[in-house]
Amino acid sequence: MNICLIGVDGAGKTTHGRNIQQYLKSKGIQVKYFHSGRFRYSLLIPLLLPYYNLRRWDVVCDRSYYDYIAEFIPVSLLKHEGVSALLINIILAALPGFEITFFLKASFDTVSQRKGELTADQYKRKMRIYKIIAQSLKCVSIDTDDELDMVRRRILLCVEEVRSRHSE
């Protein structure tokens, strides 16, 4: 099973990606965790997924090629909501998907406290793009402003539901 976490810096991708990895390992499942940082492995993920899937490993991706879209879509395209959504959907259609993709969202105040890397304008721009991606991919949207343990439980419940369907 392939799992992906997307969202702005400071939304909790690494925290919850590691939680998923630990949870799966505690269940005796072999799992490979990719933290692609600032896009280091993002473009290799489509090449690596089949290798781990053939070995029956689960894969957890903290970021993926979806983050390239959020980073590099020109601001001018965002002025035309329909055009940006169409372009993003065309790009997404060409990429391999994941069994479950979590869109971790947090308020600007929360991500500023956690990372402090984005300006308010950068945050708004990226959130607009991530919302289009999340809608197109039918992501599971999780608000990470909530208490950490409650968010963790929600995510692991979703993982368990998808795993049970995946193993049928």
C-alpha positions as CSV (number, residue, x, y, z in Angstrom):
1,M,0.0,0.0,0.0
2,N,1.3,3.5,-0.9
3,I,0.5,6.4,1.4
4,C,1.3,10.1,0.7
5,L,1.1,13.2,2.9
6,I,0.9,16.6,1.3
7,G,0.5,20.1,2.7
8,V,2.4,23.3,3.4
9,D,5.6,23.3,5.5
10,G,4.6,23.0,9.1
11,A,1.4,21.2,8.6
12,G,2.7,18.0,10.3
13,K,3.7,15.8,7.4
14,T,6.9,14.5,9.0
15,T,5.3,14.0,12.4
16,H,2.4,12.0,11.0
17,G,4.4,10.2,8.3
18,R,6.7,8.9,11.1
19,N,3.6,7.9,13.2
20,I,2.2,5.9,10.2
21,Q,5.6,4.2,9.7
22,Q,5.8,3.3,13.4
23,Y,2.3,2.1,13.5
24,L,2.7,-0.2,10.4
25,K,6.0,-1.6,11.8
26,S,4.3,-2.3,15.1
27,K,1.8,-4.4,13.1
28,G,4.7,-6.4,11.6
29,I,4.4,-4.7,8.2
30,Q,7.5,-3.9,6.2
31,V,7.5,-0.2,5.4
32,K,9.7,2.2,3.6
33,Y,9.5,5.9,4.6
34,F,10.5,8.6,2.1
35,H,11.1,12.1,3.3
36,S,11.9,13.9,0.2
37,G,12.7,17.2,2.0
38,R,12.9,19.9,-0.5
39,F,12.1,17.7,-3.5
40,R,15.2,15.5,-3.2
41,Y,13.5,12.2,-4.0
42,S,10.2,13.4,-5.2
43,L,10.8,12.7,-8.9
44,L,12.3,9.2,-8.1
45,I,9.2,8.1,-6.2
46,P,7.3,6.8,-9.3
47,L,10.4,4.7,-10.1
48,L,10.8,3.3,-6.6
49,L,7.1,2.5,-5.8
50,P,7.0,-0.6,-8.0
51,Y,10.2,-2.0,-6.5
52,Y,8.9,-1.8,-2.9
53,N,5.4,-2.9,-3.9
54,L,6.8,-6.1,-5.6
55,R,8.5,-6.8,-2.3
56,R,5.2,-6.3,-0.5
57,W,6.4,-3.3,1.4
58,D,4.1,-0.4,2.3
59,V,5.5,3.0,1.3
60,V,4.9,6.2,3.2
61,C,5.9,9.4,1.3
62,D,6.4,12.6,3.2
63,R,5.9,14.9,0.3
64,S,5.9,13.7,-3.3
65,Y,5.8,15.0,-6.8
66,Y,2.6,16.8,-5.9
67,D,4.7,19.2,-4.0
68,Y,6.4,20.2,-7.2
69,I,3.0,21.3,-8.5
70,A,2.4,23.4,-5.4
71,E,5.8,25.0,-5.7
72,F,6.1,25.7,-9.4
73,I,2.6,26.6,-10.6
74,P,2.9,30.3,-11.7
75,V,1.0,32.8,-9.6
76,S,-0.5,34.3,-12.8
77,L,-2.4,31.0,-13.4
78,L,-4.0,31.2,-9.9
79,K,-5.9,34.4,-11.0
80,H,-8.0,32.1,-13.3
81,E,-9.3,29.4,-11.0
82,G,-10.7,27.3,-13.8
83,V,-7.4,27.4,-15.8
84,S,-5.3,26.5,-12.8
85,A,-7.6,23.6,-11.8
86,L,-7.6,22.3,-15.4
87,L,-3.8,22.5,-15.7
88,I,-3.3,20.8,-12.3
89,N,-5.8,18.0,-13.2
90,I,-3.9,17.4,-16.5
91,I,-0.6,17.1,-14.7
92,L,-2.1,14.8,-12.0
93,A,-3.7,12.5,-14.6
94,A,-0.2,11.8,-15.9
95,L,1.2,10.8,-12.5
96,P,0.9,7.5,-10.7
97,G,-1.3,7.7,-7.6
98,F,-1.3,6.5,-4.0
99,E,-3.9,4.3,-2.3
100,I,-4.4,7.1,0.2
101,T,-3.2,10.7,0.1
102,F,-3.6,12.9,3.2
103,F,-3.9,16.6,2.8
104,L,-2.7,17.9,6.1
105,K,-3.9,21.5,6.6
106,A,-3.1,23.9,9.3
107,S,-3.8,27.6,9.9
108,F,-1.2,30.2,9.0
109,D,-0.7,30.8,12.7
110,T,0.0,27.2,13.3
111,V,2.5,26.7,10.5
112,S,4.2,30.0,11.4
113,Q,4.7,28.7,15.0
114,R,6.0,25.3,13.8
115,K,8.2,26.4,10.9
116,G,8.0,30.2,10.3
117,E,9.2,29.8,6.7
118,L,6.2,31.1,4.8
119,T,4.8,34.6,4.4
120,A,1.0,35.0,4.6
121,D,0.9,35.5,0.8
122,Q,3.0,32.3,0.2
123,Y,0.8,30.4,2.5
124,K,-2.4,31.5,0.8
125,R,-1.0,30.7,-2.7
126,K,0.2,27.2,-1.7
127,M,-3.0,26.4,0.2
128,R,-5.0,27.3,-2.9
129,I,-3.0,24.9,-5.0
130,Y,-3.0,22.2,-2.4
131,K,-6.8,22.5,-2.1
132,I,-7.1,22.0,-5.9
133,I,-4.8,19.0,-5.7
134,A,-6.7,17.6,-2.7
135,Q,-10.0,17.9,-4.5
136,S,-8.7,16.4,-7.7
137,L,-7.1,13.4,-5.9
138,K,-10.0,13.0,-3.4
139,C,-7.5,13.3,-0.6
140,V,-8.4,12.7,3.0
141,S,-8.3,16.2,4.5
142,I,-7.1,16.4,8.1
143,D,-7.0,19.6,10.1
144,T,-3.7,19.4,12.1
145,D,-4.6,22.4,14.2
146,D,-6.5,19.9,16.4
147,E,-4.8,18.1,19.3
148,L,-1.9,15.9,18.1
149,D,-3.2,12.6,19.5
150,M,-6.6,13.2,18.0
151,V,-5.1,13.9,14.6
152,R,-2.9,10.8,14.9
153,R,-5.9,8.6,15.7
154,R,-7.9,10.0,12.7
155,I,-5.0,9.3,10.4
156,L,-4.3,5.8,11.7
157,L,-8.0,4.9,11.5
158,C,-8.0,5.9,7.8
159,V,-4.8,3.9,7.2
160,E,-6.4,0.9,8.8
161,E,-9.6,1.2,6.8
162,V,-7.7,1.4,3.5
163,R,-5.3,-1.5,4.6
164,S,-8.3,-3.7,5.3
165,R,-9.9,-3.0,1.9
166,H,-6.5,-3.3,0.2
167,S,-5.9,-6.8,1.7
168,E,-9.4,-8.2,0.7
